[in-house]
Amino acid sequence: MMKVQKKNGTTERFAREKIVVALLKNGNKLTDARKIAREVEKSFKGKSLVTVEEIRKEILQRLEKINKELYEKWLSYESNKKQ
């Protein structure tokens, strides 16, 4: 079972659904959100621990290929959240 290390240092079980929900909130279609989530999970196959930053990078790589506008929206949201 793969674990995710959060920014605060705690860990939790990897949940593909969290990626799907985040992408849906960003405006992605359900089919694209599921596809990206599956691909992200596969990219970490064999790893027991990944960071949220590693997951973020994988999501953004795929999102940029599928929909540049939604990729920019994700980055804009992150930028505004940090302010």
N, C-alpha and C positions, 0 to 999 in steps of 0.2 A: 504494500500500500504506500503510495507516494504521499509525502507531507509537503506542506507549503510553509515557508518561513515568512511571517508577516513583518512589516516594517518595525513593529515594536519588539520583535524578537520571539514572539510566541509562534507556535506551529499548530497547524490544523490539517485535517485530511483534505487532499485535493478533491475539489468538487467541480466537475465540468459544467454543471448547471450555473455556477456563479459567473463563468465566462459568458454563457449564453444570455443570462439576464443582463449583464453589463452591456453586451452588444445590442440587445433589444432596446435598452434604455437609450443607447446612442443613436438608434434609428435604423439599425440593420434589419433585414428580413430574417425571419426565423430560420429558413434554410441556410442562409449564409452564416448566421450565428452558430448554428449547430456544426456546420462544416469547419469553421475556424476553431471552435472548441475541440473538436475531434483531432484536428491537425496539431493543435498546441499540445494536447495530451500525448499524442504519438511522438512528438518531438522530444519528450522527456522520458520515453520508455526506458526502463532499466534504472532510472534514478530514484533514489529513495527520498531526496530532499531537493526542492527547488525554491527559489525566492520569488516574491511577488514581482520584483523587477525583471527577472528572467521571463516570467509569464507575460508581463506587459510588453516586453520587446518582441516576443513571438506573436502576440496578438497584433501589434502594430505592423509588423512585417506583412502579415497576411491581409490585414485590413487595407493597407496601402495598395495592394495588388487588386483587390476586389472592388473597392470604392474609395477613390481619392478624396471625395467630398466628406465622407463619413470618417475617414482617417484624420482629416483636418479638424473635423468637429471634435473628435476624441482628444486631440492635442490641445485644442482651444479650451475644452472643459478642464483638462488637467492644469493648464496654465492659470485659468481663473480660480481654480480650487486652491492653488498655492498662495494666492494673494491675500 
